[in-house]
C-alpha cells in the first residue's frame, strides 16, 4: 500500500470511525478540517465539535474555517499538497477550488445507497420511509449535491426495531472500513467510480424539531417509523394538558372493523392512541426534565385516562 497524504473533513460523531480507520491503516493525516467551535451547555461556552476534539487529542493539526469560499482559505488548502481529501458529514459545501486541489480529488462517505437519499438526513429518512435496507456509498465528489460517481457500496438491512441512533452507529463503522478499502484501491490505481443511476433519486431533507410533533391523523405505521427514526434526535412528541411528552418507543396496531376513536383519542390504559389509520401503543415516554420511563411506570405519575385526547 502506498501511504497517502490525506486531508480529513468532518464534524460530528459519525465521522470519527472513518478518521480512526484511516489512521489505523497507516495513512498520513496532514490536516483535519472541522466546523468551528459553537456555544453549548448552560454557560454557552464555545465547545469544539466531536471531530475537532478527537483530532486535538491525537495531536493532529486542525483548521476550523467558517467558510471555504474565499481565495485565502482555498490557497491554504491547496498548499497542503494532499493526495486525497476524505469528507464525512463535514457541514460545509466544497467549492470547485477545494474539490480539485488534492491529487486524487475528494471522496465522501455517504450514509445511503445513492441515488436514494441524497442530502442531509439519509439515515432517518430511510427508516421513516420504511426502507428494508440502506447502506454506505464511497463517492467521488463533484459540484452537485451527492451526485458524484460511486466507488463502493455496502448494504445494511434495516431491522423492524432499529432506531436512528442504532443505524447511525452501524453505518459509521461500515463507512470507515469501506473508505479505507477505496483508499487502498486509489493508492494502487485500481479503484474505479461508476456513475449513479439516473432513476431512483430521492432527497433526505434536514430534520426539524417542528416535524417531530406527532400528527395523530397520520397512519399509525408512519408514526411508529418516525418514532424510531427520530430517536435520539429530534425525538417525537405530543402535548397533553400543556405539557410536552416525548415518545421514545411505540408500536402500531391495525384496527379490526370500524375505527374506534378519533385521531388523538386515548383508547385504553396501555395507553393506546387512535390514529388516522390504525392505533399506536405507547411503550416508553418521557416528561420534560424527567427520566425516560416504560409506559406502565410513566402512568403512575401522569394520567392519560381513556376517553381523553392528546394533541
Backbone bond lengths (Angstrom), bond angles and torsions (degrees), N, CA, C in turn:
res aa  C-N    CA-C-N  psi(-1)  N-CA   C-N-CA  omega(-1)  CA-C   N-CA-C  phi
1 X - - - 1.471 - - 1.529 110.66 -
2 X 1.329 116.33 132.17 1.451 120.92 173.28 1.519 109.19 -83.30
3 X 1.310 116.08 127.45 1.453 120.54 -179.77 1.524 109.63 -71.58
4 X 1.344 117.09 127.19 1.460 122.50 -177.77 1.525 111.02 -98.73
5 X 1.317 114.31 145.33 1.467 121.16 171.59 1.532 107.10 -88.23
6 X 1.332 116.17 113.91 1.464 121.35 -167.61 1.523 111.57 -118.78
7 X 1.320 115.53 133.23 1.463 122.05 164.67 1.527 106.58 -97.36
8 X 1.313 116.70 125.69 1.464 120.61 177.90 1.519 108.80 -104.45
9 X 1.338 116.21 134.55 1.462 121.96 -177.69 1.521 109.29 -129.21
10 X 1.332 116.84 109.72 1.459 121.13 -178.55 1.516 109.87 -165.79
11 X 1.325 116.60 166.11 1.467 120.09 -177.14 1.524 114.64 -134.99
12 X 1.345 121.03 -52.61 1.470 119.98 -172.34 1.519 112.35 -85.77
13 X 1.342 115.16 -179.60 1.468 121.97 178.14 1.525 112.31 -56.07
14 X 1.330 117.14 -34.44 1.463 121.07 -178.52 1.525 111.89 -54.87
15 X 1.326 117.43 -31.45 1.459 122.11 -174.68 1.526 113.42 -76.46
16 X 1.316 117.70 -25.19 1.468 121.06 -168.07 1.529 113.82 -64.08
17 X 1.350 121.21 -42.61 1.468 118.28 178.27 1.530 113.62 -57.88
18 X 1.322 117.70 -33.49 1.466 119.38 177.30 1.519 110.96 -69.25
19 X 1.328 117.30 -44.30 1.457 120.23 177.06 1.528 110.46 -59.42
20 X 1.328 116.93 -43.36 1.460 120.69 178.86 1.523 111.28 -63.40
21 X 1.332 117.08 -41.67 1.465 121.19 -179.31 1.525 111.26 -63.85
22 X 1.323 116.75 -39.13 1.467 120.38 178.74 1.532 110.40 -65.83
23 X 1.325 115.71 -41.96 1.461 119.60 177.39 1.529 110.64 -63.20
24 X 1.343 116.96 -45.14 1.463 121.23 -179.13 1.528 111.80 -62.95
25 X 1.339 116.32 -30.19 1.469 120.76 -179.33 1.528 112.19 -76.91
26 X 1.323 117.42 -8.71 1.458 120.54 174.75 1.507 115.74 93.25
27 X 1.326 117.59 9.57 1.460 119.50 176.74 1.532 110.07 -77.35
28 X 1.320 115.68 160.10 1.464 122.05 -174.80 1.529 109.83 -96.04
29 X 1.336 117.43 106.52 1.466 121.57 176.55 1.534 107.11 -81.04
30 X 1.322 116.54 102.47 1.462 119.47 -175.55 1.524 112.44 -85.57
31 X 1.328 117.41 -20.63 1.471 120.77 176.48 1.520 109.14 -166.18
32 X 1.316 115.54 146.94 1.469 122.26 174.21 1.523 108.09 -115.61
33 X 1.318 116.67 128.46 1.457 123.34 173.53 1.524 108.36 -104.05
34 X 1.324 116.75 132.38 1.461 121.93 -179.39 1.521 109.35 -144.18
35 X 1.327 115.23 163.98 1.463 120.07 175.76 1.531 110.11 -62.28
36 X 1.330 118.23 147.09 1.464 120.26 179.72 1.522 112.07 -63.87
37 X 1.325 117.81 154.83 1.468 120.57 174.79 1.528 111.06 -56.14
38 X 1.333 115.87 143.38 1.470 121.97 -178.97 1.529 109.77 -125.54
39 X 1.324 117.41 153.09 1.469 119.95 174.57 1.525 110.32 -62.22
40 X 1.335 116.40 136.59 1.469 120.52 -178.74 1.515 109.40 -152.99
41 X 1.340 115.17 158.35 1.456 120.70 177.03 1.518 112.66 78.10
42 X 1.336 114.95 -179.52 1.465 120.19 -176.50 1.517 112.58 -61.75
43 X 1.320 116.23 -39.26 1.456 119.56 -178.25 1.507 114.32 -82.92
44 X 1.340 116.44 -4.89 1.457 122.43 -179.00 1.533 112.15 53.30
45 X 1.331 115.54 36.91 1.457 119.72 174.06 1.524 109.30 -78.15
46 X 1.332 115.44 147.41 1.451 119.24 179.77 1.527 110.29 -65.48
47 X 1.328 114.93 132.45 1.457 120.79 -176.69 1.527 109.29 -128.25
48 X 1.330 118.31 131.97 1.465 119.42 177.92 1.519 111.00 -68.33
49 X 1.331 116.35 150.03 1.461 120.16 176.38 1.534 109.14 -69.33
50 X 1.332 118.54 166.01 1.470 120.51 -176.22 1.522 114.86 -56.06
51 X 1.326 118.13 -41.76 1.467 119.84 -179.97 1.520 110.88 -66.47
52 X 1.321 117.06 -41.57 1.470 121.15 177.61 1.535 109.87 -58.11
53 X 1.320 116.95 -48.19 1.465 120.73 -179.14 1.523 111.33 -63.30
54 X 1.336 117.28 -41.77 1.464 121.78 179.76 1.529 110.55 -63.51
55 X 1.327 115.76 -46.79 1.468 120.22 -178.17 1.525 111.21 -63.06
56 X 1.318 115.83 -42.40 1.462 120.14 179.75 1.527 110.53 -63.22
57 X 1.331 116.66 -40.08 1.465 120.72 179.18 1.528 112.66 -65.48
58 X 1.339 116.50 -23.13 1.454 120.79 -179.64 1.541 112.29 -103.09
59 X 1.313 116.10 12.70 1.456 120.33 174.60 1.510 115.32 72.30
60 X 1.319 117.61 23.86 1.458 121.07 -179.80 1.528 110.93 -91.16
61 X 1.317 116.43 146.80 1.458 120.84 175.33 1.530 109.33 -69.20
62 X 1.334 116.62 134.16 1.461 121.74 -176.82 1.523 109.95 -125.86
63 X 1.312 115.33 136.23 1.459 121.96 171.81 1.527 108.23 -122.71
64 X 1.332 116.03 140.74 1.471 120.32 -177.02 1.532 111.03 -133.12
65 X 1.326 118.27 60.94 1.470 119.71 -179.81 1.524 111.78 -68.61
66 X 1.329 115.81 148.82 1.468 120.70 175.25 1.524 111.12 -71.75
67 X 1.331 116.36 -27.84 1.455 121.89 -177.66 1.523 109.21 -151.52
68 X 1.329 115.80 155.93 1.461 121.28 175.12 1.525 111.53 -113.88
69 X 1.315 116.52 14.66 1.465 120.53 -174.33 1.520 113.62 -81.41
70 X 1.339 117.41 -24.55 1.474 117.90 -175.06 1.531 111.14 -83.20
71 X 1.337 114.63 156.25 1.461 121.27 -174.95 1.525 112.34 -63.97
72 X 1.319 117.04 -33.87 1.464 120.24 -178.83 1.522 111.52 -63.15
73 X 1.360 117.00 -46.50 1.456 120.72 179.24 1.528 111.06 -65.56
74 X 1.312 117.30 -39.43 1.464 120.12 -179.81 1.525 111.34 -67.43
75 X 1.317 117.14 -36.80 1.469 120.65 177.56 1.528 110.47 -66.72
76 X 1.339 116.42 -40.89 1.468 120.28 178.64 1.522 110.82 -63.77
77 X 1.323 116.60 -38.58 1.459 121.82 177.65 1.531 110.15 -64.44
78 X 1.328 116.75 -46.82 1.468 121.58 -179.55 1.521 111.37 -62.28
79 X 1.331 116.43 -38.25 1.466 121.08 -177.60 1.528 113.19 -65.38
80 X 1.333 117.78 -14.74 1.463 120.28 177.15 1.527 111.86 -69.64
81 X 1.332 116.00 -17.28 1.469 121.36 175.61 1.533 111.60 55.35
82 X 1.312 115.46 50.44 1.462 120.94 -177.33 1.526 111.51 -81.81
83 X 1.338 115.12 150.62 1.463 120.16 169.40 1.520 110.93 -78.13
84 X 1.341 116.21 -34.51 1.458 120.67 -171.21 1.524 110.06 -155.36
85 X 1.331 116.33 145.18 1.458 121.21 168.29 1.520 108.26 -112.78
86 X 1.328 115.98 132.98 1.467 122.64 177.49 1.519 107.77 -110.87
87 X 1.333 116.21 123.09 1.461 122.33 -174.44 1.523 109.46 -116.07
88 X 1.337 115.74 124.63 1.473 120.88 -179.44 1.528 108.02 -137.52
89 X 1.332 116.64 99.66 1.476 121.23 176.87 1.529 111.02 53.52
90 X 1.313 117.11 47.76 1.464 121.21 -176.98 1.518 111.66 -69.45
91 X 1.325 117.26 -47.74 1.461 119.63 176.89 1.516 115.30 106.99
92 X 1.340 117.84 -5.26 1.453 121.67 175.17 1.520 109.47 -121.74
93 X 1.326 116.49 144.50 1.458 121.41 174.46 1.527 108.78 -73.21
94 X 1.323 116.31 134.79 1.458 120.82 -179.89 1.528 110.10 -92.90
95 X 1.336 118.45 117.63 1.462 120.64 176.80 1.530 111.36 -71.01
96 X 1.316 116.39 166.44 1.460 120.60 -176.46 1.520 112.05 -59.68
97 X 1.336 117.28 -31.75 1.459 120.55 178.84 1.519 112.63 -63.76
98 X 1.326 117.16 -25.71 1.463 122.62 176.04 1.528 110.42 -86.42
99 X 1.334 116.18 -45.25 1.463 120.81 -176.11 1.527 112.24 -58.65
100 X 1.321 116.33 -34.36 1.461 119.64 -176.16 1.513 115.41 -94.21
101 X 1.318 117.64 0.60 1.468 119.74 -174.14 1.535 114.08 -74.88
102 X 1.335 120.77 -49.72 1.471 119.31 -179.68 1.537 111.42 -66.30
103 X 1.297 116.23 150.47 1.473 121.87 -177.19 1.525 112.08 -56.89
104 X 1.336 117.14 -40.38 1.464 121.96 -178.94 1.523 112.64 -101.59
105 X 1.344 116.89 7.31 1.453 120.52 179.68 1.525 112.75 83.48
106 X 1.329 115.76 -157.81 1.466 123.18 -177.90 1.520 109.25 -121.71
107 X 1.324 116.89 134.40 1.453 120.54 173.96 1.527 109.21 -115.99
108 X 1.317 115.06 152.57 1.462 121.61 -175.36 1.522 110.30 -126.14
109 X 1.331 115.90 136.38 1.464 121.98 171.99 1.523 106.82 -93.89
110 X 1.328 116.65 109.38 1.468 121.13 -175.53 1.523 110.15 -114.73
111 X 1.331 116.51 133.02 1.465 121.92 -171.94 1.526 112.74 -89.21
112 X 1.320 116.60 58.35 1.465 121.07 170.75 1.516 108.06 -163.05
113 X 1.331 115.91 174.26 1.454 121.73 175.40 1.526 107.97 -97.35
114 X 1.305 115.39 84.60 1.460 121.47 -176.23 1.530 111.22 -56.20
115 X 1.364 116.62 142.33 1.473 127.55 14.82 1.532 115.05 -89.50
116 X 1.333 118.28 7.53 1.466 118.87 176.10 1.529 109.15 -74.84
117 X 1.305 114.12 133.48 1.458 123.87 176.96 1.529 113.69 62.91
118 X 1.337 114.02 55.99 1.452 118.69 163.24 1.532 107.81 -71.23
119 X 1.327 116.91 151.83 1.456 118.92 174.42 1.511 114.85 111.83
120 X 1.342 115.03 -159.39 1.463 122.03 -160.58 1.524 115.58 -81.79
121 X 1.324 118.71 -31.66 1.476 119.73 -171.50 1.529 111.45 -131.34
122 X 1.328 118.14 58.82 1.472 119.63 -175.30 1.516 114.07 -67.65
123 X 1.326 118.09 -30.69 1.465 120.42 -177.66 1.522 110.45 -66.39
124 X 1.321 115.91 -51.73 1.466 120.64 -177.44 1.525 111.78 -68.13
125 X 1.330 116.97 -39.62 1.467 118.87 -177.48 1.522 111.86 -67.39
126 X 1.326 117.70 -31.61 1.461 120.15 178.09 1.528 111.01 -65.22
127 X 1.327 116.86 -43.55 1.473 120.11 177.07 1.518 110.10 -66.35
128 X 1.314 116.40 -45.89 1.458 121.43 -176.97 1.526 111.61 -59.33
129 X 1.324 117.14 -35.61 1.464 121.63 -178.20 1.522 112.83 -81.19
130 X 1.333 117.41 -8.87 1.457 120.43 -179.40 1.513 113.98 81.65
131 X 1.342 118.26 23.63 1.461 121.21 178.57 1.535 109.98 -62.53
132 X 1.311 116.34 141.80 1.465 121.07 178.90 1.523 111.63 -78.79
133 X 1.323 116.83 -23.45 1.455 120.53 179.09 1.519 110.13 -151.79
134 X 1.300 114.82 161.16 1.455 122.28 171.53 1.522 105.78 -142.58
135 X 1.307 118.21 -151.38 1.451 118.82 -179.75 1.509 111.98 166.24
136 X 1.324 114.95 -160.34 1.455 122.39 -179.91 1.520 108.32 -129.62
137 X 1.322 116.09 138.31 1.454 121.93 171.79 1.526 109.34 -118.44
138 X 1.322 116.72 138.28 1.460 122.17 170.62 1.522 106.13 -101.66
139 X 1.312 115.52 114.09 1.463 122.38 -168.01 1.523 110.72 -117.54
140 X 1.314 116.94 141.36 1.467 121.74 169.61 1.525 107.19 -80.52
141 X 1.310 117.27 122.51 1.464 120.60 -171.54 1.527 112.20 -78.96
142 X 1.329 114.67 138.46 1.455 121.69 169.42 1.516 108.00 -124.79
143 X 1.314 118.33 -169.99 1.463 120.49 -173.69 1.529 113.21 -78.30
144 X 1.333 118.75 -7.12 1.459 121.43 178.70 1.516 111.48 -82.55
145 X 1.348 115.68 174.44 1.461 121.97 178.05 1.521 109.39 -86.53
146 X 1.327 116.80 97.99 1.465 122.83 178.34 1.528 112.14 57.35
147 X 1.327 116.27 38.79 1.468 121.25 -175.41 1.526 113.57 -105.28
148 X 1.327 118.65 -3.91 1.461 121.43 -173.00 1.513 113.69 -71.16
149 X 1.329 116.15 165.19 1.462 120.76 178.14 1.526 111.36 -67.32
150 X 1.333 115.69 154.35 1.464 121.90 -171.68 1.529 110.45 -109.83
151 X 1.338 115.94 129.09 1.457 122.31 176.61 1.525 112.16 -80.98
152 X 1.337 116.22 -41.89 1.464 120.25 -169.79 1.518 110.07 -152.24
153 X 1.349 115.88 141.50 1.464 122.35 175.58 1.531 109.12 -121.99
154 X 1.321 114.97 140.42 1.457 120.86 173.12 1.524 108.08 -128.07
155 X 1.333 117.43 122.90 1.461 122.44 -175.85 1.525 110.64 -91.38
156 X 1.336 115.71 140.56 1.465 122.27 178.99 1.531 108.45 -134.61
157 X 1.344 119.29 124.35 1.475 120.20 178.08 1.518 111.25 -70.94
158 X 1.323 116.00 148.75 1.463 122.28 173.52 1.520 107.11 -102.98
159 X 1.311 117.13 109.13 1.457 121.39 -177.48 1.533 110.29 -77.89
160 X 1.341 117.98 160.25 1.467 120.91 -175.05 1.521 114.61 -60.80
161 X 1.329 118.76 -25.87 1.459 120.91 -178.24 1.533 112.92 -103.75
162 X 1.313 117.99 3.79 1.468 120.83 -172.81 1.523 111.83 -69.86
163 X 1.326 115.66 131.49 1.467 121.59 177.71 1.524 110.27 -95.81
164 X 1.322 114.77 168.16 1.454 119.66 175.62 1.514 111.68 -58.70
165 X 1.324 117.08 -39.65 1.456 120.60 -179.87 1.517 112.76 -66.01
166 X 1.321 116.61 -42.79 1.466 120.38 179.95 1.520 111.32 -65.97
167 X 1.327 116.50 -42.32 1.461 119.92 179.47 1.529 110.73 -67.52
168 X 1.316 117.01 -38.41 1.466 122.46 175.43 1.524 110.17 -53.91
169 X 1.337 116.78 -49.43 1.463 120.87 -176.49 1.525 111.45 -66.04
170 X 1.332 116.52 -40.26 1.461 120.21 178.93 1.515 111.23 -63.59
171 X 1.332 116.64 -48.14 1.463 120.57 -176.67 1.522 112.00 -67.71
172 X 1.326 117.52 -31.91 1.468 119.28 179.23 1.523 110.81 -64.64
173 X 1.339 117.48 -38.86 1.461 120.93 178.28 1.531 110.86 -71.52
174 X 1.322 116.60 -42.50 1.464 120.71 177.82 1.527 109.92 -61.23
175 X 1.331 116.16 -40.97 1.459 120.75 -178.89 1.515 113.20 -62.61
176 X 1.327 117.44 -39.31 1.455 120.66 179.49 1.516 111.97 -62.02
177 X 1.338 116.61 -47.22 1.459 120.64 179.92 1.525 111.69 -65.18
178 X 1.338 115.96 -41.21 1.465 119.92 179.95 1.524 111.36 -65.29
179 X 1.323 116.64 -39.04 1.455 120.45 -179.90 1.528 111.29 -62.31
180 X 1.324 116.81 -45.14 1.466 120.59 179.60 1.528 110.91 -63.46
181 X 1.333 117.14 -37.29 1.465 120.10 177.76 1.524 110.95 -61.39
182 X 1.330 116.58 -42.33 1.467 120.13 178.13 1.522 110.55 -67.58
183 X 1.316 117.64 -40.84 1.465 120.82 178.80 1.523 111.35 -61.39
184 X 1.321 117.19 -39.37 1.464 120.30 176.09 1.522 110.66 -60.02
185 X 1.346 115.41 -41.13 1.448 119.47 178.19 1.518 112.90 -67.63
186 X 1.325 116.24 -38.76 1.458 119.83 178.54 1.527 111.44 -65.68
187 X 1.316 116.10 -40.36 1.465 118.99 -179.92 1.529 111.43 -67.51
188 X 1.346 116.07 -28.37 1.466 120.60 178.79 1.529 112.88 -91.71
189 X 1.336 115.94 -7.67 1.457 119.95 -179.23 1.506 114.30 78.00
190 X 1.343 117.25 22.33 1.469 120.56 -176.57 1.528 114.00 -111.11
191 X 1.320 118.82 -13.32 1.471 120.71 -179.69 1.525 110.55 -74.51
192 X 1.320 115.65 131.10 1.473 121.49 178.96 1.524 108.47 -127.27
193 X 1.329 116.40 129.69 1.470 121.37 179.55 1.523 110.07 -94.92
194 X 1.332 115.50 137.69 1.458 121.31 179.05 1.521 110.14 -108.33
195 X 1.345 118.17 138.92 1.465 120.56 179.44 1.526 111.47 -58.12
196 X 1.320 116.20 146.60 1.457 120.20 175.99 1.525 110.32 -69.03
197 X 1.343 117.39 147.68 1.470 119.58 174.14 1.527 110.86 -60.74
198 X 1.302 115.96 147.82 1.461 119.82 178.15 1.525 111.43 -77.13
199 X 1.313 117.11 -27.00 1.472 121.32 -179.93 1.516 110.63 -86.67
200 X 1.330 115.86 149.42 1.457 120.84 172.70 1.512 115.77 90.09
201 X 1.316 117.66 15.73 1.465 120.53 179.96 1.527 110.29 -72.03
202 X 1.342 116.48 127.30 1.470 122.02 170.94 1.519 108.09 -134.45
203 X 1.328 115.58 159.26 1.463 120.66 -176.88 1.527 110.73 -120.55
204 X 1.309 115.31 133.25 1.461 122.64 -179.23 1.520 108.95 -99.11
205 X 1.313 116.36 93.52 1.470 120.47 -177.21 1.519 111.01 -66.32
206 X 1.309 116.06 155.44 1.458 123.23 -179.50 1.528 110.32 -60.29
207 X 1.333 116.86 142.09 1.460 121.21 177.84 1.521 110.10 -73.88
208 X 1.339 115.86 146.12 1.461 120.68 175.53 1.524 109.06 -131.00
209 X 1.314 116.24 152.76 1.460 120.03 177.83 1.529 111.12 -68.74
210 X 1.331 116.69 -26.86 1.465 120.62 -179.31 1.526 111.43 -63.84
211 X 1.326 116.89 -44.12 1.469 119.46 -177.21 1.527 112.09 -73.30
212 X 1.332 116.59 -9.55 1.462 119.97 178.68 1.527 112.08 -76.74
213 X 1.331 118.25 -13.00 1.464 119.74 175.56 1.524 109.19 -70.52
214 X 1.304 117.43 128.90 1.457 121.93 -174.89 1.522 110.64 -69.97
215 X 1.311 115.70 130.64 1.465 122.81 172.84 1.522 107.20 -100.23
216 X 1.323 116.18 102.89 1.465 119.94 -173.63 1.524 113.26 -68.97
217 X 1.329 117.96 -10.33 1.460 119.75 175.58 1.533 111.82 -80.65
218 X 1.325 117.35 -7.44 1.463 121.77 176.69 1.530 109.87 -77.66
219 X 1.330 117.71 160.33 1.465 120.04 175.59 1.530 111.31 -62.59
220 X 1.311 116.26 145.04 1.459 121.14 -178.62 1.530 111.67 -59.72
221 X 1.326 117.62 -38.12 1.466 120.77 178.87 1.527 110.61 -59.82
222 X 1.334 117.01 -42.85 1.456 121.11 -179.97 1.533 110.93 -63.74
223 X 1.322 115.78 -42.43 1.468 119.75 -179.43 1.525 110.28 -64.89
224 X 1.337 116.84 -43.27 1.466 120.46 -179.10 1.523 111.33 -61.55
225 X 1.329 116.57 -40.28 1.466 119.35 178.49 1.530 110.74 -67.02
226 X 1.333 116.97 -38.35 1.461 119.91 178.92 1.525 111.07 -65.91
227 X 1.326 117.01 -37.59 1.468 120.41 175.91 1.521 110.00 -56.88
228 X 1.323 116.99 -45.64 1.467 120.82 179.93 1.530 111.15 -68.55
229 X 1.327 115.88 -43.41 1.461 120.07 -176.75 1.521 112.15 -63.82
230 X 1.334 116.65 -38.03 1.469 120.96 -174.48 1.532 113.29 -91.81
231 X 1.331 116.63 14.23 1.462 122.03 175.05 1.533 108.13 -100.40
232 X 1.330 120.24 115.59 1.471 127.21 18.55 1.532 115.08 -96.58
233 X 1.340 118.63 -14.82 1.468 119.06 -177.09 1.504 109.72 -135.02
234 X 1.339 118.56 139.99 1.468 128.45 4.47 1.526 114.63 -85.29
235 X 1.348 117.64 -3.39 1.463 120.87 178.61 1.515 111.75 80.64
236 X 1.329 118.34 118.18 1.464 121.50 179.12 1.526 110.49 -72.92
237 X 1.339 116.42 153.12 1.460 119.82 -176.17 1.517 111.18 -156.87
238 X 1.348 114.78 162.48 1.460 122.33 171.22 1.521 107.82 -139.75
239 X 1.308 116.71 173.13 1.460 120.86 177.56 1.522 110.21 -117.48
240 X 1.339 115.11 143.87 1.460 120.93 173.41 1.520 108.19 -144.75
241 X 1.314 114.90 121.99 1.467 122.47 -178.84 1.526 111.31 52.14
242 X 1.329 114.51 43.31 1.460 120.89 174.54 1.509 115.71 81.32
243 X 1.333 117.83 0.12 1.465 120.64 -179.30 1.520 110.11 -110.67
244 X 1.336 115.27 137.56 1.455 120.86 178.53 1.531 109.78 -85.48
245 X 1.340 115.84 129.18 1.457 122.34 -179.47 1.526 108.85 -119.38
246 X 1.322 116.07 124.97 1.457 120.09 175.96 1.519 110.38 -83.16
247 X 1.327 115.64 140.70 1.467 121.80 174.10 1.525 106.98 -106.82
248 X 1.322 116.24 113.29 1.457 121.51 -176.07 1.521 112.78 -97.39
249 X 1.325 116.53 -25.56 1.456 119.64 177.37 1.516 108.34 -151.89
250 X 1.327 115.71 138.58 1.463 120.38 -178.06 1.526 108.78 -155.62
251 X 1.333 115.76 161.68 1.462 121.17 179.53 1.518 109.46 -135.94
252 X 1.325 115.95 136.82 1.460 120.86 179.25 1.525 110.35 -85.96
253 X 1.322 114.95 145.06 1.459 121.88 174.07 1.514 108.54 -132.00
254 X 1.321 115.99 143.38 1.457 120.76 175.04 1.519 109.94 -78.25
255 X 1.317 116.07 153.42 1.461 121.66 174.69 1.524 107.88 -98.32
256 X 1.316 116.43 124.76 1.458 120.92 178.66 1.532 108.20 -90.85
257 X 1.327 115.13 122.07 1.461 119.20 -177.50 1.521 110.52 84.31
258 X 1.321 117.22 -150.18 1.448 121.39 -177.02 1.525 110.72 -73.54
259 X 1.324 114.97 155.17 1.463 120.10 178.70 1.517 109.57 -61.19
260 X 1.338 115.99 141.73 1.459 119.56 -177.48 1.521 112.75 -109.98
261 X 1.309 117.15 25.69 1.454 119.19 176.81 1.515 111.56 175.16
262 X 1.335 115.35 158.01 1.458 120.19 175.17 1.526 109.31 -80.54
263 X 1.348 117.92 152.27 1.460 120.16 179.53 1.529 112.33 -51.83
264 X 1.317 116.04 128.48 1.461 121.61 -178.97 1.512 114.22 95.11
265 X 1.320 118.66 -8.22 1.468 121.61 -178.58 1.525 110.60 -77.64
266 X 1.328 115.89 134.91 1.468 121.72 176.54 1.525 107.81 -79.81
267 X 1.349 115.87 121.17 1.457 120.15 -171.68 1.532 113.73 -95.76
268 X 1.320 116.90 -28.60 1.462 118.94 -177.90 1.527 109.19 -158.13
269 X 1.320 115.08 -172.31 1.469 119.49 -173.07 1.522 113.46 -93.38
270 X 1.340 119.22 10.47 1.472 118.54 -179.97 1.534 113.76 -69.74
271 X 1.302 127.12 -39.44 1.463 129.19 -1.17 1.536 111.08 -95.97
272 X 1.341 114.07 151.72 1.455 122.06 176.07 1.523 108.75 -114.51
273 X 1.337 116.68 135.64 1.462 122.21 -176.78 1.521 109.03 -115.64
274 X 1.343 116.35 131.14 1.461 120.81 176.48 1.521 110.37 -68.86
275 X 1.331 116.04 140.74 1.463 121.97 179.99 1.525 109.24 -123.35
276 X 1.325 116.25 178.11 1.458 119.87 178.99 1.506 112.12 -61.56
277 X 1.313 116.65 -32.35 1.460 122.82 175.04 1.520 106.58 -145.96
278 X 1.310 117.25 113.37 1.455 120.79 -177.21 1.525 111.96 87.59
279 X 1.304 115.96 -167.81 1.462 122.05 -177.33 1.528 108.72 -141.34
280 X 1.326 115.42 156.56 1.459 120.47 -176.94 1.522 109.35 -120.42
281 X 1.337 116.16 124.05 1.461 121.90 175.44 1.529 107.69 -92.50
282 X 1.332 115.61 120.66 1.463 120.45 -179.55 1.519 109.07 -83.65
283 X 1.329 117.09 124.68 1.457 121.72 -173.41 1.534 113.01 -107.41
284 X 1.317 117.40 -32.55 1.466 120.69 -178.45 1.523 108.74 -147.29
285 X 1.351 115.54 131.81 1.458 121.04 -170.45 1.525 110.43 -136.78
286 X 1.330 114.65 164.95 1.469 118.99 179.72 1.521 110.26 -152.37
287 X 1.324 115.62 127.67 1.457 121.47 172.95 1.527 108.95 -84.90
288 X 1.317 115.87 157.40 1.460 120.88 179.40 1.523 110.44 -59.63
289 X 1.321 116.07 129.10 1.450 120.95 178.22 1.514 115.20 76.02
290 X 1.339 117.65 4.67 1.466 121.54 -179.66 1.532 110.19 -115.04
291 X 1.325 116.04 169.09 1.453 119.96 177.37 1.531 110.17 -77.98
292 X 1.312 115.61 156.81 1.461 120.80 175.41 1.518 109.73 -70.27
293 X 1.341 116.57 143.39 1.461 121.01 -177.97 1.521 110.26 -139.31
294 X 1.331 115.77 148.09 1.456 119.46 168.95 1.524 108.45 -64.61
295 X 1.324 117.03 155.14 1.462 121.43 -170.60 1.526 112.67 -56.49
296 X 1.335 117.34 -42.53 1.468 120.00 -177.68 1.523 110.92 -59.66
297 X 1.326 117.10 -45.51 1.459 120.96 179.33 1.524 110.95 -68.86
298 X 1.329 116.39 -40.14 1.464 121.45 -179.86 1.521 111.25 -57.97
299 X 1.319 117.11 -43.22 1.464 121.68 -174.85 1.528 113.13 -71.49
300 X 1.318 117.38 -13.54 1.461 118.68 175.39 1.531 111.42 -69.18
301 X 1.330 115.57 -25.12 1.458 118.91 -177.92 1.514 114.20 -116.52
302 X 1.341 116.91 2.15 1.462 119.82 -178.06 1.515 108.34 -149.96
303 X 1.305 117.23 123.29 1.451 121.01 -175.08 1.522 113.94 -86.83
304 X 1.323 115.12 130.03 1.471 122.42 169.22 1.538 106.54 -129.96
305 X 1.319 117.22 71.68 1.464 120.24 -172.69 1.522 112.11 -69.16
306 X 1.335 117.54 143.11 1.467 121.32 174.97 1.522 110.84 -54.36
307 X 1.316 114.87 140.30 1.459 121.83 -177.51 1.526 113.07 94.63
308 X 1.326 117.70 -17.96 1.444 121.25 175.80 1.530 110.69 -76.64
309 X 1.318 115.90 173.66 1.464 121.51 -178.55 1.515 109.41 -130.64
310 X 1.328 116.42 135.23 1.461 122.58 174.53 1.522 109.16 -103.94
311 X 1.310 116.47 150.91 1.465 120.86 -176.63 1.524 111.66 -103.51
